[in-house]
């Protein structure tokens, strides 16, 4: 072994990658896609209407939670 071979082994770092998104992330992704399709279909089809539809698809859960909490009296 040469000196460079031993130095490469001592400088190596092991990295453990953990993915904890699970099934919930996929369900939320599908909900976003479905909402995006709905809001884009409701728009006139122009560029800014599509952009607005994508933004509405991203924030609609906020309004749902707000109205649910409002109806519960919280």
mmCIF file of the N, C-alpha and C atoms, coordinates in Angstrom:
data_MODEL
# 
_entry.id   MODEL 
# 
loop_
_atom_site.group_PDB 
_atom_site.id 
_atom_site.type_symbol 
_atom_site.label_atom_id 
_atom_site.label_alt_id 
_atom_site.label_comp_id 
_atom_site.label_asym_id 
_atom_site.label_entity_id 
_atom_site.label_seq_id 
_atom_site.pdbx_PDB_ins_code 
_atom_site.Cartn_x 
_atom_site.Cartn_y 
_atom_site.Cartn_z 
_atom_site.occupancy 
_atom_site.B_iso_or_equiv 
_atom_site.pdbx_formal_charge 
_atom_site.auth_seq_id 
_atom_site.auth_comp_id 
_atom_site.auth_asym_id 
_atom_site.auth_atom_id 
_atom_site.pdbx_PDB_model_num 
ATOM 1   N N  . UNK A 1 1  ? 0.833   -1.187 0.000   1.00 0.00 ? 1  UNK A N  1 
ATOM 2   C CA . UNK A 1 1  ? 0.000   0.000  0.000   1.00 0.00 ? 1  UNK A CA 1 
ATOM 3   C C  . UNK A 1 1  ? 0.873   1.245  0.000   1.00 0.00 ? 1  UNK A C  1 
ATOM 4   N N  . UNK A 1 2  ? 0.427   2.200  -0.722  1.00 0.00 ? 2  UNK A N  1 
ATOM 5   C CA . UNK A 1 2  ? 1.154   3.464  -0.726  1.00 0.00 ? 2  UNK A CA 1 
ATOM 6   C C  . UNK A 1 2  ? 0.559   4.386  0.324   1.00 0.00 ? 2  UNK A C  1 
ATOM 7   N N  . UNK A 1 3  ? 1.242   5.455  0.544   1.00 0.00 ? 3  UNK A N  1 
ATOM 8   C CA . UNK A 1 3  ? 0.800   6.402  1.559   1.00 0.00 ? 3  UNK A CA 1 
ATOM 9   C C  . UNK A 1 3  ? -0.536  7.052  1.176   1.00 0.00 ? 3  UNK A C  1 
ATOM 10  N N  . UNK A 1 4  ? -0.780  7.287  -0.100  1.00 0.00 ? 4  UNK A N  1 
ATOM 11  C CA . UNK A 1 4  ? -2.019  7.930  -0.529  1.00 0.00 ? 4  UNK A CA 1 
ATOM 12  C C  . UNK A 1 4  ? -3.224  7.006  -0.335  1.00 0.00 ? 4  UNK A C  1 
ATOM 13  N N  . UNK A 1 5  ? -3.021  5.680  -0.447  1.00 0.00 ? 5  UNK A N  1 
ATOM 14  C CA . UNK A 1 5  ? -4.114  4.737  -0.249  1.00 0.00 ? 5  UNK A CA 1 
ATOM 15  C C  . UNK A 1 5  ? -4.605  4.757  1.192   1.00 0.00 ? 5  UNK A C  1 
ATOM 16  N N  . UNK A 1 6  ? -3.721  4.837  2.134   1.00 0.00 ? 6  UNK A N  1 
ATOM 17  C CA . UNK A 1 6  ? -4.130  4.831  3.537   1.00 0.00 ? 6  UNK A CA 1 
ATOM 18  C C  . UNK A 1 6  ? -4.778  6.155  3.934   1.00 0.00 ? 6  UNK A C  1 
ATOM 19  N N  . UNK A 1 7  ? -4.345  7.253  3.343   1.00 0.00 ? 7  UNK A N  1 
ATOM 20  C CA . UNK A 1 7  ? -4.932  8.543  3.692   1.00 0.00 ? 7  UNK A CA 1 
ATOM 21  C C  . UNK A 1 7  ? -6.349  8.671  3.148   1.00 0.00 ? 7  UNK A C  1 
ATOM 22  N N  . UNK A 1 8  ? -6.643  8.029  2.000   1.00 0.00 ? 8  UNK A N  1 
ATOM 23  C CA . UNK A 1 8  ? -7.996  8.069  1.446   1.00 0.00 ? 8  UNK A CA 1 
ATOM 24  C C  . UNK A 1 8  ? -8.973  7.348  2.357   1.00 0.00 ? 8  UNK A C  1 
ATOM 25  N N  . UNK A 1 9  ? -8.549  6.252  2.970   1.00 0.00 ? 9  UNK A N  1 
ATOM 26  C CA . UNK A 1 9  ? -9.432  5.490  3.842   1.00 0.00 ? 9  UNK A CA 1 
ATOM 27  C C  . UNK A 1 9  ? -9.704  6.225  5.142   1.00 0.00 ? 9  UNK A C  1 
ATOM 28  N N  . UNK A 1 10 ? -8.749  6.939  5.658   1.00 0.00 ? 10 UNK A N  1 
ATOM 29  C CA . UNK A 1 10 ? -8.950  7.638  6.927   1.00 0.00 ? 10 UNK A CA 1 
ATOM 30  C C  . UNK A 1 10 ? -9.811  8.886  6.760   1.00 0.00 ? 10 UNK A C  1 
ATOM 31  N N  . UNK A 1 11 ? -9.870  9.437  5.553   1.00 0.00 ? 11 UNK A N  1 
ATOM 32  C CA . UNK A 1 11 ? -10.659 10.648 5.315   1.00 0.00 ? 11 UNK A CA 1 
ATOM 33  C C  . UNK A 1 11 ? -12.081 10.343 4.879   1.00 0.00 ? 11 UNK A C  1 
ATOM 34  N N  . UNK A 1 12 ? -12.429 9.089  4.690   1.00 0.00 ? 12 UNK A N  1 
ATOM 35  C CA . UNK A 1 12 ? -13.785 8.775  4.227   1.00 0.00 ? 12 UNK A CA 1 
ATOM 36  C C  . UNK A 1 12 ? -14.776 8.944  5.374   1.00 0.00 ? 12 UNK A C  1 
ATOM 37  N N  . UNK A 1 13 ? -15.941 9.453  5.025   1.00 0.00 ? 13 UNK A N  1 
ATOM 38  C CA . UNK A 1 13 ? -16.993 9.709  6.004   1.00 0.00 ? 13 UNK A CA 1 
ATOM 39  C C  . UNK A 1 13 ? -18.227 8.936  5.579   1.00 0.00 ? 13 UNK A C  1 
ATOM 40  N N  . UNK A 1 14 ? -18.820 8.223  6.509   1.00 0.00 ? 14 UNK A N  1 
ATOM 41  C CA . UNK A 1 14 ? -20.051 7.488  6.208   1.00 0.00 ? 14 UNK A CA 1 
ATOM 42  C C  . UNK A 1 14 ? -21.249 8.381  6.515   1.00 0.00 ? 14 UNK A C  1 
ATOM 43  N N  . UNK A 1 15 ? -22.192 8.421  5.575   1.00 0.00 ? 15 UNK A N  1 
ATOM 44  C CA . UNK A 1 15 ? -23.385 9.234  5.727   1.00 0.00 ? 15 UNK A CA 1 
ATOM 45  C C  . UNK A 1 15 ? -24.589 8.301  5.683   1.00 0.00 ? 15 UNK A C  1 
ATOM 46  N N  . UNK A 1 16 ? -25.460 8.433  6.664   1.00 0.00 ? 16 UNK A N  1 
ATOM 47  C CA . UNK A 1 16 ? -26.672 7.628  6.709   1.00 0.00 ? 16 UNK A CA 1 
ATOM 48  C C  . UNK A 1 16 ? -27.837 8.511  6.285   1.00 0.00 ? 16 UNK A C  1 
ATOM 49  N N  . UNK A 1 17 ? -28.506 8.126  5.202   1.00 0.00 ? 17 UNK A N  1 
ATOM 50  C CA . UNK A 1 17 ? -29.622 8.890  4.676   1.00 0.00 ? 17 UNK A CA 1 
ATOM 51  C C  . UNK A 1 17 ? -30.918 8.262  5.188   1.00 0.00 ? 17 UNK A C  1 
ATOM 52  N N  . UNK A 1 18 ? -31.765 9.093  5.787   1.00 0.00 ? 18 UNK A N  1 
ATOM 53  C CA . UNK A 1 18 ? -33.027 8.599  6.320   1.00 0.00 ? 18 UNK A CA 1 
ATOM 54  C C  . UNK A 1 18 ? -34.165 9.329  5.620   1.00 0.00 ? 18 UNK A C  1 
ATOM 55  N N  . UNK A 1 19 ? -35.073 8.587  5.068   1.00 0.00 ? 19 UNK A N  1 
ATOM 56  C CA . UNK A 1 19 ? -36.238 9.149  4.398   1.00 0.00 ? 19 UNK A CA 1 
ATOM 57  C C  . UNK A 1 19 ? -37.464 8.762  5.199   1.00 0.00 ? 19 UNK A C  1 
ATOM 58  N N  . UNK A 1 20 ? -38.074 9.751  5.851   1.00 0.00 ? 20 UNK A N  1 
ATOM 59  C CA . UNK A 1 20 ? -39.212 9.466  6.722   1.00 0.00 ? 20 UNK A CA 1 
ATOM 60  C C  . UNK A 1 20 ? -40.510 10.074 6.200   1.00 0.00 ? 20 UNK A C  1 
ATOM 61  N N  . UNK A 1 21 ? -40.605 10.398 4.925   1.00 0.00 ? 21 UNK A N  1 
ATOM 62  C CA . UNK A 1 21 ? -41.821 11.008 4.394   1.00 0.00 ? 21 UNK A CA 1 
ATOM 63  C C  . UNK A 1 21 ? -42.971 10.015 4.417   1.00 0.00 ? 21 UNK A C  1 
ATOM 64  N N  . UNK A 1 22 ? -42.719 8.804  4.001   1.00 0.00 ? 22 UNK A N  1 
ATOM 65  C CA . UNK A 1 22 ? -43.728 7.762  4.069   1.00 0.00 ? 22 UNK A CA 1 
ATOM 66  C C  . UNK A 1 22 ? -44.912 7.994  3.155   1.00 0.00 ? 22 UNK A C  1 
ATOM 67  N N  . UNK A 1 23 ? -46.021 7.368  3.529   1.00 0.00 ? 23 UNK A N  1 
ATOM 68  C CA . UNK A 1 23 ? -47.223 7.413  2.711   1.00 0.00 ? 23 UNK A CA 1 
ATOM 69  C C  . UNK A 1 23 ? -47.928 8.752  2.795   1.00 0.00 ? 23 UNK A C  1 
ATOM 70  N N  . UNK A 1 24 ? -47.761 9.464  3.893   1.00 0.00 ? 24 UNK A N  1 
ATOM 71  C CA . UNK A 1 24 ? -48.431 10.746 4.059   1.00 0.00 ? 24 UNK A CA 1 
ATOM 72  C C  . UNK A 1 24 ? -48.000 11.773 3.032   1.00 0.00 ? 24 UNK A C  1 
ATOM 73  N N  . UNK A 1 25 ? -46.726 11.801 2.714   1.00 0.00 ? 25 UNK A N  1 
ATOM 74  C CA . UNK A 1 25 ? -46.234 12.735 1.713   1.00 0.00 ? 25 UNK A CA 1 
ATOM 75  C C  . UNK A 1 25 ? -46.803 12.452 0.338   1.00 0.00 ? 25 UNK A C  1 
ATOM 76  N N  . UNK A 1 26 ? -46.963 11.179 0.014   1.00 0.00 ? 26 UNK A N  1 
ATOM 77  C CA . UNK A 1 26 ? -47.532 10.815 -1.280  1.00 0.00 ? 26 UNK A CA 1 
ATOM 78  C C  . UNK A 1 26 ? -49.003 11.214 -1.352  1.00 0.00 ? 26 UNK A C  1 
ATOM 79  N N  . UNK A 1 27 ? -49.734 11.026 -0.257  1.00 0.00 ? 27 UNK A N  1 
ATOM 80  C CA . UNK A 1 27 ? -51.147 11.406 -0.227  1.00 0.00 ? 27 UNK A CA 1 
ATOM 81  C C  . UNK A 1 27 ? -51.284 12.921 -0.375  1.00 0.00 ? 27 UNK A C  1 
ATOM 82  N N  . UNK A 1 28 ? -50.439 13.680 0.300   1.00 0.00 ? 28 UNK A N  1 
ATOM 83  C CA . UNK A 1 28 ? -50.487 15.133 0.164   1.00 0.00 ? 28 UNK A CA 1 
ATOM 84  C C  . UNK A 1 28 ? -50.122 15.576 -1.250  1.00 0.00 ? 28 UNK A C  1 
ATOM 85  N N  . UNK A 1 29 ? -49.176 14.888 -1.856  1.00 0.00 ? 29 UNK A N  1 
ATOM 86  C CA . UNK A 1 29 ? -48.805 15.198 -3.243  1.00 0.00 ? 29 UNK A CA 1 
ATOM 87  C C  . UNK A 1 29 ? -49.982 14.951 -4.178  1.00 0.00 ? 29 UNK A C  1 
ATOM 88  N N  . UNK A 1 30 ? -50.686 13.832 -3.993  1.00 0.00 ? 30 UNK A N  1 
ATOM 89  C CA . UNK A 1 30 ? -51.855 13.546 -4.826  1.00 0.00 ? 30 UNK A CA 1 
ATOM 90  C C  . UNK A 1 30 ? -52.965 14.574 -4.595  1.00 0.00 ? 30 UNK A C  1 
ATOM 91  N N  . UNK A 1 31 ? -53.141 15.006 -3.354  1.00 0.00 ? 31 UNK A N  1 
ATOM 92  C CA . UNK A 1 31 ? -54.145 16.026 -3.056  1.00 0.00 ? 31 UNK A CA 1 
ATOM 93  C C  . UNK A 1 31 ? -53.793 17.338 -3.752  1.00 0.00 ? 31 UNK A C  1 
ATOM 94  N N  . UNK A 1 32 ? -52.511 17.685 -3.768  1.00 0.00 ? 32 UNK A N  1 
ATOM 95  C CA . UNK A 1 32 ? -52.083 18.910 -4.452  1.00 0.00 ? 32 UNK A CA 1 
ATOM 96  C C  . UNK A 1 32 ? -52.338 18.808 -5.950  1.00 0.00 ? 32 UNK A C  1 
ATOM 97  N N  . UNK A 1 33 ? -52.010 17.669 -6.536  1.00 0.00 ? 33 UNK A N  1 
ATOM 98  C CA . UNK A 1 33 ? -52.222 17.490 -7.977  1.00 0.00 ? 33 UNK A CA 1 
ATOM 99  C C  . UNK A 1 33 ? -53.708 17.582 -8.309  1.00 0.00 ? 33 UNK A C  1 
ATOM 100 N N  . UNK A 1 34 ? -54.531 16.932 -7.500  1.00 0.00 ? 34 UNK A N  1 
ATOM 101 C CA . UNK A 1 34 ? -55.977 16.987 -7.724  1.00 0.00 ? 34 UNK A CA 1 
ATOM 102 C C  . UNK A 1 34 ? -56.518 18.395 -7.587  1.00 0.00 ? 34 UNK A C  1 
ATOM 103 N N  . UNK A 1 35 ? -56.061 19.123 -6.580  1.00 0.00 ? 35 UNK A N  1 
ATOM 104 C CA . UNK A 1 35 ? -56.508 20.502 -6.394  1.00 0.00 ? 35 UNK A CA 1 
ATOM 105 C C  . UNK A 1 35 ? -56.023 21.388 -7.537  1.00 0.00 ? 35 UNK A C  1 
ATOM 106 N N  . UNK A 1 36 ? -54.805 21.158 -7.998  1.00 0.00 ? 36 UNK A N  1 
ATOM 107 C CA . UNK A 1 36 ? -54.275 21.949 -9.115  1.00 0.00 ? 36 UNK A CA 1 
ATOM 108 C C  . UNK A 1 36 ? -55.107 21.717 -10.371 1.00 0.00 ? 36 UNK A C  1 
ATOM 109 N N  . UNK A 1 37 ? -55.461 20.479 -10.631 1.00 0.00 ? 37 UNK A N  1 
ATOM 110 C CA . UNK A 1 37 ? -56.296 20.181 -11.795 1.00 0.00 ? 37 UNK A CA 1 
ATOM 111 C C  . UNK A 1 37 ? -57.652 20.869 -11.658 1.00 0.00 ? 37 UNK A C  1 
ATOM 112 N N  . UNK A 1 38 ? -58.252 20.798 -10.477 1.00 0.00 ? 38 UNK A N  1 
ATOM 113 C CA . UNK A 1 38 ? -59.556 21.426 -10.253 1.00 0.00 ? 38 UNK A CA 1 
ATOM 114 C C  . UNK A 1 38 ? -59.477 22.932 -10.475 1.00 0.00 ? 38 UNK A C  1 
ATOM 115 N N  . UNK A 1 39 ? -58.515 23.605 -9.833  1.00 0.00 ? 39 UNK A N  1 
ATOM 116 C CA . UNK A 1 39 ? -58.452 25.058 -9.930  1.00 0.00 ? 39 UNK A CA 1 
ATOM 117 C C  . UNK A 1 39 ? -58.061 25.522 -11.328 1.00 0.00 ? 39 UNK A C  1 
ATOM 118 N N  . UNK A 1 40 ? -57.246 24.759 -12.023 1.00 0.00 ? 40 UNK A N  1 
ATOM 119 C CA . UNK A 1 40 ? -56.885 25.133 -13.395 1.00 0.00 ? 40 UNK A CA 1 
ATOM 120 C C  . UNK A 1 40 ? -58.078 24.962 -14.324 1.00 0.00 ? 40 UNK A C  1 
ATOM 121 N N  . UNK A 1 41 ? -58.883 23.916 -14.117 1.00 0.00 ? 41 UNK A N  1 
ATOM 122 C CA . UNK A 1 41 ? -60.084 23.737 -14.933 1.00 0.00 ? 41 UNK A CA 1 
ATOM 123 C C  . UNK A 1 41 ? -61.095 24.851 -14.705 1.00 0.00 ? 41 UNK A C  1 
ATOM 124 N N  . UNK A 1 42 ? -61.136 25.397 -13.491 1.00 0.00 ? 42 UNK A N  1 
ATOM 125 C CA . UNK A 1 42 ? -62.071 26.476 -13.181 1.00 0.00 ? 42 UNK A CA 1 
ATOM 126 C C  . UNK A 1 42 ? -61.626 27.813 -13.759 1.00 0.00 ? 42 UNK A C  1 
ATOM 127 N N  . UNK A 1 43 ? -60.367 27.929 -14.138 1.00 0.00 ? 43 UNK A N  1 
ATOM 128 C CA . UNK A 1 43 ? -59.843 29.199 -14.645 1.00 0.00 ? 43 UNK A CA 1 
ATOM 129 C C  . UNK A 1 43 ? -60.148 29.351 -16.129 1.00 0.00 ? 43 UNK A C  1 
ATOM 130 N N  . UNK A 1 44 ? -59.843 30.528 -16.648 1.00 0.00 ? 44 UNK A N  1 
ATOM 131 C CA . UNK A 1 44 ? -60.083 30.817 -18.061 1.00 0.00 ? 44 UNK A CA 1 
ATOM 132 C C  . UNK A 1 44 ? -59.022 30.189 -18.963 1.00 0.00 ? 44 UNK A C  1 
ATOM 133 N N  . UNK A 1 45 ? -57.914 29.759 -18.409 1.00 0.00 ? 45 UNK A N  1 
ATOM 134 C CA . UNK A 1 45 ? -56.890 29.080 -19.185 1.00 0.00 ? 45 UNK A CA 1 
ATOM 135 C C  . UNK A 1 45 ? -55.709 29.933 -19.588 1.00 0.00 ? 45 UNK A C  1 
ATOM 136 N N  . UNK A 1 46 ? -55.707 31.202 -19.210 1.00 0.00 ? 46 UNK A N  1 
ATOM 137 C CA . UNK A 1 46 ? -54.567 32.064 -19.507 1.00 0.00 ? 46 UNK A CA 1 
ATOM 138 C C  . UNK A 1 46 ? -53.383 31.709 -18.616 1.00 0.00 ? 46 UNK A C  1 
ATOM 139 N N  . UNK A 1 47 ? -52.232 32.265 -18.939 1.00 0.00 ? 47 UNK A N  1 
ATOM 140 C CA . UNK A 1 47 ? -51.004 31.968 -18.192 1.00 0.00 ? 47 UNK A CA 1 
ATOM 141 C C  . UNK A 1 47 ? -51.154 32.318 -16.721 1.00 0.00 ? 47 UNK A C  1 
ATOM 142 N N  . UNK A 1 48 ? -51.601 33.543 -16.434 1.00 0.00 ? 48 UNK A N  1 
ATOM 143 C CA . UNK A 1 48 ? -51.703 33.971 -15.044 1.00 0.00 ? 48 UNK A CA 1 
ATOM 144 C C  . UNK A 1 48 ? -52.838 33.258 -14.323 1.00 0.00 ? 48 UNK A C  1 
ATOM 145 N N  . UNK A 1 49 ? -53.848 32.824 -15.065 1.00 0.00 ? 49 UNK A N  1 
ATOM 146 C CA . UNK A 1 49 ? -54.921 32.035 -14.451 1.00 0.00 ? 49 UNK A CA 1 
ATOM 147 C C  . UNK A 1 49 ? -54.401 30.678 -14.001 1.00 0.00 ? 49 UNK A C  1 
ATOM 148 N N  . UNK A 1 50 ? -53.526 30.094 -14.791 1.00 0.00 ? 50 UNK A N  1 
ATOM 149 C CA . UNK A 1 50 ? -52.921 28.802 -14.417 1.00 0.00 ? 50 UNK A CA 1 
ATOM 150 C C  . UNK A 1 50 ? -52.004 28.982 -13.205 1.00 0.00 ? 50 UNK A C  1 
ATOM 151 N N  . UNK A 1 51 ? -51.217 30.054 -13.196 1.00 0.00 ? 51 UNK A N  1 
ATOM 152 C CA . UNK A 1 51 ? -50.349 30.336 -12.047 1.00 0.00 ? 51 UNK A CA 1 
ATOM 153 C C  . UNK A 1 51 ? -51.191 30.534 -10.791 1.00 0.00 ? 51 UNK A C  1 
ATOM 154 N N  . UNK A 1 52 ? -52.280 31.279 -10.899 1.00 0.00 ? 52 UNK A N  1 
ATOM 155 C CA . UNK A 1 52 ? -53.173 31.483 -9.757  1.00 0.00 ? 52 UNK A CA 1 
ATOM 156 C C  . UNK A 1 52 ? -53.790 30.157 -9.309  1.00 0.00 ? 52 UNK A C  1 
ATOM 157 N N  . UNK A 1 53 ? -54.141 29.287 -10.252 1.00 0.00 ? 53 UNK A N  1 
ATOM 158 C CA . UNK A 1 53 ? -54.672 27.974 -9.905  1.00 0.00 ? 53 UNK A CA 1 
ATOM 159 C C  . UNK A 1 53 ? -53.670 27.128 -9.141  1.00 0.00 ? 53 UNK A C  1 
ATOM 160 N N  . UNK A 1 54 ? -52.405 27.185 -9.525  1.00 0.00 ? 54 UNK A N  1 
ATOM 161 C CA . UNK A 1 54 ? -51.368 26.443 -8.803  1.00 0.00 ? 54 UNK A CA 1 
ATOM 162 C C  . UNK A 1 54 ? -51.169 26.993 -7.392  1.00 0.00 ? 54 UNK A C  1 
ATOM 163 N N  . UNK A 1 55 ? -51.238 28.313 -7.252  1.00 0.00 ? 55 UNK A N  1 
ATOM 164 C CA . UNK A 1 55 ? -51.122 28.912 -5.923  1.00 0.00 ? 55 UNK A CA 1 
ATOM 165 C C  . UNK A 1 55 ? -52.319 28.553 -5.051  1.00 0.00 ? 55 UNK A C  1 
ATOM 166 N N  . UNK A 1 56 ? -53.515 28.562 -5.638  1.00 0.00 ? 56 UNK A N  1 
ATOM 167 C CA . UNK A 1 56 ? -54.705 28.175 -4.878  1.00 0.00 ? 56 UNK A CA 1 
ATOM 168 C C  . UNK A 1 56 ? -54.613 26.715 -4.441  1.00 0.00 ? 56 UNK A C  1 
ATOM 169 N N  . UNK A 1 57 ? -54.070 25.869 -5.282  1.00 0.00 ? 57 UNK A N  1 
ATOM 170 C CA . UNK A 1 57 ? -53.920 24.455 -4.932  1.00 0.00 ? 57 UNK A CA 1 
ATOM 171 C C  . UNK A 1 57 ? -52.962 24.281 -3.767  1.00 0.00 ? 57 UNK A C  1 
ATOM 172 N N  . UNK A 1 58 ? -51.994 25.177 -3.638  1.00 0.00 ? 58 UNK A N  1 
ATOM 173 C CA . UNK A 1 58 ? -51.020 25.063 -2.554  1.00 0.00 ? 58 UNK A CA 1 
ATOM 174 C C  . UNK A 1 58 ? -51.590 25.536 -1.221  1.00 0.00 ? 58 UNK A C  1 
ATOM 175 N N  . UNK A 1 59 ? -52.522 26.496 -1.231  1.00 0.00 ? 59 UNK A N  1 
ATOM 176 C CA . UNK A 1 59 ? -52.988 27.083 0.030   1.00 0.00 ? 59 UNK A CA 1 
ATOM 177 C C  . UNK A 1 59 ? -54.400 26.679 0.431   1.00 0.00 ? 59 UNK A C  1 
ATOM 178 N N  . UNK A 1 60 ? -55.119 25.881 -0.366  1.00 0.00 ? 60 UNK A N  1 
ATOM 179 C CA . UNK A 1 60 ? -56.496 25.554 0.009   1.00 0.00 ? 60 UNK A CA 1 
ATOM 180 C C  . UNK A 1 60 ? -56.600 24.812 1.336   1.00 0.00 ? 60 UNK A C  1 
ATOM 181 N N  . UNK A 1 61 ? -55.638 23.971 1.742   1.00 0.00 ? 61 UNK A N  1 
ATOM 182 C CA . UNK A 1 61 ? -55.785 23.318 3.053   1.00 0.00 ? 61 UNK A CA 1 
ATOM 183 C C  . UNK A 1 61 ? -55.818 24.311 4.219   1.00 0.00 ? 61 UNK A C  1 
ATOM 184 N N  . UNK A 1 62 ? -55.170 25.452 4.060   1.00 0.00 ? 62 UNK A N  1 
ATOM 185 C CA . UNK A 1 62 ? -55.179 26.471 5.113   1.00 0.00 ? 62 UNK A CA 1 
ATOM 186 C C  . UNK A 1 62 ? -56.606 26.973 5.337   1.00 0.00 ? 62 UNK A C  1 
ATOM 187 N N  . UNK A 1 63 ? -57.326 27.218 4.260   1.00 0.00 ? 63 UNK A N  1 
ATOM 188 C CA . UNK A 1 63 ? -58.692 27.701 4.381   1.00 0.00 ? 63 UNK A CA 1 
ATOM 189 C C  . UNK A 1 63 ? -59.621 26.632 4.934   1.00 0.00 ? 63 UNK A C  1 
ATOM 190 N N  . UNK A 1 64 ? -59.397 25.386 4.578   1.00 0.00 ? 64 UNK A N  1 
ATOM 191 C CA . UNK A 1 64 ? -60.215 24.296 5.112   1.00 0.00 ? 64 UNK A CA 1 
ATOM 192 C C  . UNK A 1 64 ? -60.042 24.199 6.625   1.00 0.00 ? 64 UNK A C  1 
ATOM 193 N N  . UNK A 1 65 ? -58.811 24.196 7.095   1.00 0.00 ? 65 UNK A N  1 
ATOM 194 C CA . UNK A 1 65 ? -58.551 24.110 8.532   1.00 0.00 ? 65 UNK A CA 1 
ATOM 195 C C  . UNK A 1 65 ? -59.123 25.330 9.254   1.00 0.00 ? 65 UNK A C  1 
ATOM 196 N N  . UNK A 1 66 ? -58.996 26.498 8.663   1.00 0.00 ? 66 UNK A N  1 
ATOM 197 C CA . UNK A 1 66 ? -59.531 27.714 9.272   1.00 0.00 ? 66 UNK A CA 1 
ATOM 198 C C  . UNK A 1 66 ? -61.040 27.604 9.468   1.00 0.00 ? 66 UNK A C  1 
ATOM 199 N N  . UNK A 1 67 ? -61.748 27.169 8.430   1.00 0.00 ? 67 UNK A N  1 
ATOM 200 C CA . UNK A 1 67 ? -63.207 27.082 8.522   1.00 0.00 ? 67 UNK A CA 1 
ATOM 201 C C  . UNK A 1 67 ? -63.649 25.951 9.446   1.00 0.00 ? 67 UNK A C  1 
ATOM 202 N N  . UNK A 1 68 ? -62.909 24.854 9.495   1.00 0.00 ? 68 UNK A N  1 
ATOM 203 C CA . UNK A 1 68 ? -63.237 23.771 10.421  1.00 0.00 ? 68 UNK A CA 1 
ATOM 204 C C  . UNK A 1 68 ? -63.077 24.263 11.861  1.00 0.00 ? 68 UNK A C  1 
ATOM 205 N N  . UNK A 1 69 ? -61.984 24.937 12.153  1.00 0.00 ? 69 UNK A N  1 
ATOM 206 C CA . UNK A 1 69 ? -61.772 25.457 13.504  1.00 0.00 ? 69 UNK A CA 1 
ATOM 207 C C  . UNK A 1 69 ? -62.794 26.540 13.847  1.00 0.00 ? 69 UNK A C  1 
ATOM 208 N N  . UNK A 1 70 ? -63.171 27.343 12.879  1.00 0.00 ? 70 UNK A N  1 
ATOM 209 C CA . UNK A 1 70 ? -64.167 28.382 13.109  1.00 0.00 ? 70 UNK A CA 1 
ATOM 210 C C  . UNK A 1 70 ? -65.515 27.754 13.443  1.00 0.00 ? 70 UNK A C  1 
ATOM 211 N N  . UNK A 1 71 ? -65.881 26.682 12.747  1.00 0.00 ? 71 UNK A N  1 
ATOM 212 C CA . UNK A 1 71 ? -67.147 26.012 13.022  1.00 0.00 ? 71 UNK A CA 1 
ATOM 213 C C  . UNK A 1 71 ? -67.126 25.263 14.348  1.00 0.00 ? 71 UNK A C  1 
ATOM 214 N N  . UNK A 1 72 ? -65.961 24.824 14.784  1.00 0.00 ? 72 UNK A N  1 
ATOM 215 C CA . UNK A 1 72 ? -65.850 24.161 16.079  1.00 0.00 ? 72 UNK A CA 1 
ATOM 216 C C  . UNK A 1 72 ? -65.841 25.141 17.234  1.00 0.00 ? 72 UNK A C  1 
ATOM 217 N N  . UNK A 1 73 ? -65.709 26.424 16.943  1.00 0.00 ? 73 UNK A N  1 
ATOM 218 C CA . UNK A 1 73 ? -65.709 27.448 17.967  1.00 0.00 ? 73 UNK A CA 1 
ATOM 219 C C  . UNK A 1 73 ? -64.355 27.700 18.584  1.00 0.00 ? 73 UNK A C  1 
ATOM 220 N N  . UNK A 1 74 ? -63.336 27.273 17.934  1.00 0.00 ? 74 UNK A N  1 
ATOM 221 C CA . UNK A 1 74 ? -61.985 27.457 18.490  1.00 0.00 ? 74 UNK A CA 1 
ATOM 222 C C  . UNK A 1 74 ? -61.455 28.840 18.200  1.00 0.00 ? 74 UNK A C  1 
# 
